[in-house]
Amino acid sequence: MYKLENIKSIHLEITTKCQAKCPMCPRRIQGSRLMPFFELTEITLEEYKQWIPVSVLENLDTLLLCGNLGDAIVATDTLEIIQYSRTINPEMKISFHTNGSARTPQWWEELAKTKTSVTFGIDGLKDTHALYRVSTDFDKIIENATAFIKSGGHAVWSMLVFEHNEHQIDACRKLSEQLGFTEFNLKHTTRFKNDFLNVLDEQGKTIHTIRPSKKSKEMFIKIEEATKIGKPKIHCKSVEWKQIYISATGNVAPCCWLDLEWRTPNDPGRNNYLDIIGQFPNLKNQSLESIFNNGYFDKIKDTWDHDPLNECARQCGVFDRLREQYEKV
């Protein structure tokens, strides 16, 4: 598939922790209690140094601190890890996505000095934002983003579009320009399975209901139709980007989609992966070099020509182009 010395990008899940309760996040059941099949953890600076050799860091073009489950601003050593990475590789692009509703303005000012690009998930104005980003504070997010921008930080406003905030797109774009965001992006989610989703509290009671945008509905229908066609040809973005994924628990995979250990034991994608690949390589018991040398990545690639992994087919098959067509506008 590729060799360790050819890796140019690492997608790092620095933590599985997050203070938000977004109803479509896989951490929680519709914003309610936490899912029981993952570990609340984070990567320390010392673990980071042990897991990722200096020779690998020196060779990177990009370092993305996101992941499947957590938010980088919650982890204790995020700033220190970024600062350390900068001393090893001053030129690579470092970035992460965040809800932005944590840390002090002073922390954000220090982050700006590291030349890190930050994408803030801000889904509307003060009256609508927290309908999806439950337990986040719109005013605090704007305060933190402003501190970051004024200190020279590169900030992107990314807005998830729903029925309840579609009417605010222009106002959000205008505010982003006034505050100094360098980009404004829209995203129409494919995570709706029905025409609505009830947002639940910790006791499982409905707080309110959210509904998809018009484009989300169109996109979901087209993707579901495409998945019925059969196993598609795989266009692997990890190969194209020369990227690997490292989870907060130490698992290594080509991409975040194949970090499947945290999913429920009856998850079809997880079981399909284990039936064929049979392992979740982990940096707590082997090195990056040994994971590459034992043929793990090649074993995944070997499935693509005849019967690709279910998750590969869904995320990087030909119908992936449909997702790109609708998801971002």
N, C-alpha and C positions, 0 to 999 in steps of 0.2 A: 504493500500500500504506500508507505513512505518510510524513510529512515529518520531516526532521532535528530541527526545533524541537519536534516532538511526542514525541520519544524520552524516556521516563521511566526506562528501565532498560538497563544494559549488563552483558552476561555476558562477562567478560574471562578469556581463558586467558593467565595471566601467564607460564607456562612449559610446555615439553613435557618437562621433566626431573622425575624422581622416583626416590627411593632404594628404593622397594618393588618387588616382583616379583609382583604379583597375577596369577594364572594366567588370569583373564578380561579383564584390561586389554588394550586394543588396542595398547599399546606393545610388548608382548612375545608370543612364541609359547608359550602355556601356561606362562608364568612363566620361560621359557628366554631365548634371545637376543632382542635388540631387533629389531623389525620394521625393514626397510631403507628404507621409503618415507616417513620423516619426518625433520625436522631437529631436533637437540637445540639448543634455544635458549631465550631468556627475554627479556622486555620490560624495558628499563632505565627508570629514572625519567625520563630525558630523552626517550626515545621516547614514553613515556606522555604527557608534556606536549605533545609535537608532534602526536601522533595524535588526542588527545581535547581539543578546545578548552575553555577555561574556561567559555564560554557553554553548552556541552553538559553539563559537570559540574554547573554551577549548577542545571540544570533536572532533574537526576535524582532519582528517589525511591529507587532501589536500585542497588547496584553489587555484582555477584557475581563473585568471583575463583575460578573453577574451570576449566572447559574439558574437552577430550576426553582429553588425554594426560598432563598433569603435575600436580604438587602445589605449591600456592602457597608452602608453607613452604620449598621448596628454592630458589626464585628469590632472587637477591641483594638486590633492591630492594623486596621485597614490603612490608615494614614502612614504608619511606620513601614508597612509592606510596600506601599507605593514609593515612599521616599527611598527605601533601600533599592528598589528596582531601578529608580532613576540614577542612583550612583553607579549601578552596573551597566545600564544601557540608557544614556541620556537622550538618544534620538528616537526610540520606539514610541509609538502612539499608545497611550494608556487611557482607558475609558471605562465607564460603567453606567448602568441605568439605576435609577433610585426613585423612591417616593419623596425623598427630600425632607421628610418631616422628623428629622432627628439631628442631634449635634447642635453646637452653638455656632453663631456667625463667625466666631474666631476660628473654629475648626475648619469651616469652609474657606476662610481667608488663607489658612495654611495650605489647604488642599490646592487652591488656585496656583500657588507657587510651584507646584509639581508639574504643571502643564498637563493636567488630566482633563479630558473632555467628559462632561457629565450630561446625561440625558435625564431630565426631570419628568416623571409621569404626572402630568397635571391635567385632570380630566374635566375641565370646565372652569367656572368661576366659583366664588365662595359658596354660593347657594346650591351648586350641583356637584362639585368636585368629590366630596366625601360620600356621595351616594354609592359610588363604586369603591373609592379608596377609603374604606371604613377605618376609623381610628387614626386618620391623619388630620393635620391642622393646616388649612389653606394659608392662613396668615404666616405661620411659621415657615412653610415651604417658600413663600415669596420672600420672606426675610432672609432665609438661608441662601436662596438663589441670587438675591440682590448682593449679598456680601461676597459671594463667589464671583459674580460678574464684575463687580467694582474692583476686585483684587486681580483682575486680568483673566479670570477663568472662562473657558469656552463652554457655554451652556446651550443645550437644546431643549425646547419645549415639545414634549410628545403627548398628544391628546388621544386617548381612547374615546371613540365616538359611539354614543348610545342614543336611543330615542330621547332621553331626558336632557341631553346636552347638545344635540345637533344644532339647535338655534343659536348657540353661543360660539360657534366656530370663528366667525369674523371678529367678535369681541376678544376672544382669547388670542387670536393672531395679532390683533392690534396691541394688546397688553404685552405680549411677548416682545414686540418691537420696541415699545416704550421702555421696557426693563433692560433691554440690551441682549436678549437671547439672540444667538447667531442663526438659529434655525427654528422653524416651526413645522412639526410633522403631525399628520393624522393617521390613525390606525383603526381599522374596523375589525373587531375580533371575530374569530371563527369558533369560539368556545361555547356559544349558545347551542343547545340541543333542541330547544323549543322556542316558542315566541316570547318567553318570559323566563325570569329566574327570580325566585324569592330569596331575599337576603335575610339570613337568620342571625339571631343573637346567640350568646353562649348557651342558653337554655333550649335552643332550637326553635324559638318563636320567630315568626316573620316580622321583620322591622319595616321593610318596604319591598317593592318589586322593581326590577330593572328590565328593560326591553332592548332588543338589538336595533341598530341603525338599519336603514333600508339596504345599504350595501352589504352589511353583515348577513342579512337574510339571503340576498342573491348569491353571495359567496358560498355560504354553507350548502345551499342546494346544488351548486355546480360541483363542489368538491365531493359531496356524497355521490353524485352521479358518476364522477370520474373514478371513484374508488371501486365501483361495481364492474369496471371494465376488465380488471384483472391486475396481475403484477406488472408494474410499469418499468421502463428503463430507468436506471439510477444515475442521477447526476449529483455526485457527492460534493457538497460544499466544503466539507472538511479537507478533502483531497485538493480541491481547487485552491483553498486558502492556506493549505499546509498547516492545519490547525489541529490541536488536541484539546480535550476537555478534562479538567480535574475537578472533582467534587469536593465539598467540605469534609467528607469522610475519608478522602484519599483515593476514591475510585478514579480510574483513568479510562477514557473512552474516546472514540473519534470526535464525538459531538455530545451536546447536552441531551439530545433525544435518546441516545443509547446509554445514558446513566439511568438504568431501570431498577436498580436494587431497592430504591425507596418506595416503589409502587406496590400496590396490594398483591398478595400472593396469587390471586386469581386473575390478575391482569393479563390479557392475551398477548400483548406485546412483550411483557416481561418473560412469560413462559416460553414464547417462541424463541426469544433470544437465548434463554438458558438451555433449551433443547438442542440448539445448534452450536452455540459458542461455549456454553458451559461454565463460564467464569466471569467474575467482576474483578479485574486486576486492581490491586490496591497498593498505594505507596507506603503503607504502614508495614508491609511485609516484603516488598520488592522495589527495586529502583526503576526509574523511567527507562534506563538502558535495557534492563532485563525484560521489561514488558515489551519493548520493541523487538528484542532479539528472540523472544519465544514464539513469534509468529501470530500474536493476537490480532493485530490489525489486518494481516493478510487473510486470516480466517474469515473475517467479516467481508472483505472484498470478494472472496471466492464465492459468496452466495449470490452476488449481483447478476451473474450471467445466466443463472438457471432458476433460482428461487430465492429472491432477496428477502432479508429479514423484514417482518411486517412493518417495523418502525422505519426502516430505510425506505420501504415502498411508500409509506404514507408521507414522510417528511421530505424526501428527496427524489420522488418519482416524477414522471412527466407532468402529473397534475399539480405539482408544486408551483408551476407557472400560474395556475389559476389563483393560488393564494397570493402570489406577488401582485397579480393584476388588481385584486380587490382590497387587499389588506392595507395598502398604503395609497393615499390619494394626494 
